[in-house]
Amino acid sequence: MKILITLLFLANFSFGETLQPVQGLYYCDQGNEESICDQIIKTFYSGDKLSAIRVEYVGECGSMGPYTYYCEDNVCEDPGLKFVFEDNRNYYWTNKQYGFECYFKKK
C-alpha cells in the first residue's frame, strides 16, 4: 500500500500540471549555510511548460549573473546547481558541488 501511494505521488508530480513560478525576488527561508544569497528569478516557457529560468544572485553577494538554467518537469539545473519548484512561490535549491541547500520563498 505504501509503495502504491508513493508511486501515485510521483506520477502526479511528474505528469501533473506544469507550475508557473512567480517571477521576482526570493529569499532563503531554511538553509544550511548563512551565506546563501537572495535570488531574482525570471521564467521562460515553451507553450505552457516551464523551459528555463534566469537567476541573478543579489543581496550579500552583491550582484552575480544572471545565469540561465534549463528546466524539465519543474526541475531546473546545470551540472552545479538544481532548482526544484514545489509550487508557484517556493522552491528547493541545492549547490551540488558544495552541498549547500535551501528552501526559498517569494518575498
Contacts in CASP RR format, 6 or more apart in sequence:
PFRMAT RR
TARGET T0000
AUTHOR 0000-0000-0000
METHOD contacts of the structure
MODEL  1
MKILITLLFLANFSFGETLQPVQGLYYCDQGNEESICDQIIKTFYSGDKL
SAIRVEYVGECGSMGPYTYYCEDNVCEDPGLKFVFEDNRNYYWTNKQYGF
ECYFKKK
13 73 0 8 1.000
13 74 0 8 1.000
14 73 0 8 1.000
18 48 0 8 1.000
18 49 0 8 1.000
18 50 0 8 1.000
18 73 0 8 1.000
18 74 0 8 1.000
19 50 0 8 1.000
19 74 0 8 1.000
19 85 0 8 1.000
19 87 0 8 1.000
19 88 0 8 1.000
20 43 0 8 1.000
20 45 0 8 1.000
20 48 0 8 1.000
20 50 0 8 1.000
20 88 0 8 1.000
21 41 0 8 1.000
21 43 0 8 1.000
21 50 0 8 1.000
21 53 0 8 1.000
21 85 0 8 1.000
21 88 0 8 1.000
21 89 0 8 1.000
21 91 0 8 1.000
22 88 0 8 1.000
22 89 0 8 1.000
22 106 0 8 1.000
23 41 0 8 1.000
23 42 0 8 1.000
23 43 0 8 1.000
24 40 0 8 1.000
24 41 0 8 1.000
24 42 0 8 1.000
24 106 0 8 1.000
24 107 0 8 1.000
25 38 0 8 1.000
25 39 0 8 1.000
25 40 0 8 1.000
25 58 0 8 1.000
25 106 0 8 1.000
25 107 0 8 1.000
26 38 0 8 1.000
26 39 0 8 1.000
26 40 0 8 1.000
26 41 0 8 1.000
26 91 0 8 1.000
26 104 0 8 1.000
26 105 0 8 1.000
26 106 0 8 1.000
26 107 0 8 1.000
27 38 0 8 1.000
27 104 0 8 1.000
27 105 0 8 1.000
27 107 0 8 1.000
28 36 0 8 1.000
28 37 0 8 1.000
28 38 0 8 1.000
28 93 0 8 1.000
28 102 0 8 1.000
28 103 0 8 1.000
28 104 0 8 1.000
29 102 0 8 1.000
29 103 0 8 1.000
29 104 0 8 1.000
29 105 0 8 1.000
30 102 0 8 1.000
30 103 0 8 1.000
31 100 0 8 1.000
31 101 0 8 1.000
31 102 0 8 1.000
31 103 0 8 1.000
32 99 0 8 1.000
32 100 0 8 1.000
32 101 0 8 1.000
32 102 0 8 1.000
33 98 0 8 1.000
33 100 0 8 1.000
33 102 0 8 1.000
35 60 0 8 1.000
36 93 0 8 1.000
36 100 0 8 1.000
36 102 0 8 1.000
37 57 0 8 1.000
37 58 0 8 1.000
37 59 0 8 1.000
37 60 0 8 1.000
37 61 0 8 1.000
37 62 0 8 1.000
37 64 0 8 1.000
38 57 0 8 1.000
38 58 0 8 1.000
38 59 0 8 1.000
38 60 0 8 1.000
38 61 0 8 1.000
38 107 0 8 1.000
39 55 0 8 1.000
39 56 0 8 1.000
39 57 0 8 1.000
39 58 0 8 1.000
39 93 0 8 1.000
39 104 0 8 1.000
40 55 0 8 1.000
40 56 0 8 1.000
40 58 0 8 1.000
40 66 0 8 1.000
41 53 0 8 1.000
41 54 0 8 1.000
41 55 0 8 1.000
42 53 0 8 1.000
42 54 0 8 1.000
42 55 0 8 1.000
42 66 0 8 1.000
43 50 0 8 1.000
43 52 0 8 1.000
43 53 0 8 1.000
44 50 0 8 1.000
44 51 0 8 1.000
44 52 0 8 1.000
44 53 0 8 1.000
44 54 0 8 1.000
45 51 0 8 1.000
50 71 0 8 1.000
50 74 0 8 1.000
50 76 0 8 1.000
50 85 0 8 1.000
51 70 0 8 1.000
51 71 0 8 1.000
52 68 0 8 1.000
52 69 0 8 1.000
52 70 0 8 1.000
52 71 0 8 1.000
52 76 0 8 1.000
53 68 0 8 1.000
53 69 0 8 1.000
53 71 0 8 1.000
53 76 0 8 1.000
53 83 0 8 1.000
54 66 0 8 1.000
54 67 0 8 1.000
54 68 0 8 1.000
54 69 0 8 1.000
55 65 0 8 1.000
55 66 0 8 1.000
55 67 0 8 1.000
55 68 0 8 1.000
55 69 0 8 1.000
55 83 0 8 1.000
56 63 0 8 1.000
56 64 0 8 1.000
56 65 0 8 1.000
56 66 0 8 1.000
56 67 0 8 1.000
57 63 0 8 1.000
57 64 0 8 1.000
57 65 0 8 1.000
67 78 0 8 1.000
69 76 0 8 1.000
69 77 0 8 1.000
69 78 0 8 1.000
69 81 0 8 1.000
69 83 0 8 1.000
70 76 0 8 1.000
70 77 0 8 1.000
70 78 0 8 1.000
71 83 0 8 1.000
74 84 0 8 1.000
74 85 0 8 1.000
75 82 0 8 1.000
75 83 0 8 1.000
75 84 0 8 1.000
75 85 0 8 1.000
76 82 0 8 1.000
76 83 0 8 1.000
76 85 0 8 1.000
77 83 0 8 1.000
79 96 0 8 1.000
80 95 0 8 1.000
80 96 0 8 1.000
80 97 0 8 1.000
81 93 0 8 1.000
81 94 0 8 1.000
81 95 0 8 1.000
81 96 0 8 1.000
82 93 0 8 1.000
82 94 0 8 1.000
82 96 0 8 1.000
83 91 0 8 1.000
83 92 0 8 1.000
83 93 0 8 1.000
84 91 0 8 1.000
84 92 0 8 1.000
84 93 0 8 1.000
85 91 0 8 1.000
86 92 0 8 1.000
89 105 0 8 1.000
89 106 0 8 1.000
90 103 0 8 1.000
90 104 0 8 1.000
90 105 0 8 1.000
90 106 0 8 1.000
91 103 0 8 1.000
91 104 0 8 1.000
92 101 0 8 1.000
92 102 0 8 1.000
92 103 0 8 1.000
92 104 0 8 1.000
93 101 0 8 1.000
93 102 0 8 1.000
93 103 0 8 1.000
93 104 0 8 1.000
94 100 0 8 1.000
94 101 0 8 1.000
94 102 0 8 1.000
95 101 0 8 1.000
END
